[in-house]
Amino acid sequence: MSIPPISLIYFFYGLAFFSMGLLVMVEGGRSTDARLRRALRPLVAFGLVHAANEWIEMFEGIALLIEQPISG
């Protein structure tokens, strides 16, 4: 039994959005412009929520694979 290739795509796609959200959260707070800091908050939320969504899809696909009976 191997992990389906689409699960790897979901993992790396989610990792990219998680990294973006985390980086914007860390670096966005360093800005001197208060309007920019406030405007970046939705981008942080989008990155983290989108990553969570992709990882949930990945785990659901893996769970379906694990639950399938082995016929042979």
C-alpha positions in Angstrom: 0.0 0.0 0.0 1.5 3.3 -1.0 0.4 6.9 -0.6 -1.5 8.2 -3.6 0.4 10.8 -5.6 -2.5 13.3 -5.2 -1.8 13.2 -1.4 1.7 14.4 -2.0 0.4 17.3 -4.1 -2.1 18.2 -1.4 0.7 18.1 1.2 3.1 20.4 -0.7 0.3 22.7 -1.8 -0.8 23.1 1.8 2.8 23.5 2.9 3.2 26.4 0.5 0.1 28.2 1.8 1.0 27.5 5.4 4.5 28.9 4.9 3.1 32.0 3.2 0.7 32.6 6.1 3.4 32.1 8.7 5.9 34.3 6.9 3.4 37.1 6.4 2.4 36.8 10.0 6.0 37.1 11.3 7.3 39.7 8.8 4.1 41.7 8.4 4.3 42.7 12.1 7.5 44.4 11.4 6.0 47.0 9.1 5.9 50.6 10.4 2.6 51.3 8.5 -0.4 50.3 10.7 -2.7 50.1 7.7 -0.4 47.6 6.0 -0.2 45.4 9.2 -4.0 45.5 9.4 -4.4 44.7 5.7 -2.1 41.6 5.9 -4.2 39.9 8.6 -6.8 38.5 6.1 -3.9 37.2 4.0 -2.4 35.4 7.0 -5.9 33.9 7.8 -6.4 32.8 4.2 -3.0 31.1 4.1 -3.5 29.2 7.3 -7.1 28.2 6.5 -6.3 27.2 2.9 -3.4 25.0 4.2 -5.6 23.3 6.7 -8.2 22.6 4.0 -5.6 21.0 1.7 -4.2 18.9 4.6 -7.7 17.7 5.5 -8.2 16.6 1.9 -4.9 14.8 2.1 -5.8 13.0 5.3 -9.2 12.0 4.0 -7.7 10.5 0.9 -5.2 8.5 3.0 -8.0 7.4 5.3 -10.0 6.1 2.4 -7.0 4.1 1.2 -6.4 2.6 4.7 -10.1 1.6 5.1 -10.2 -0.3 1.8 -10.1 -4.0 2.3 -7.2 -5.8 0.7 -8.5 -8.3 -1.8 -6.2 -11.0 -3.0 
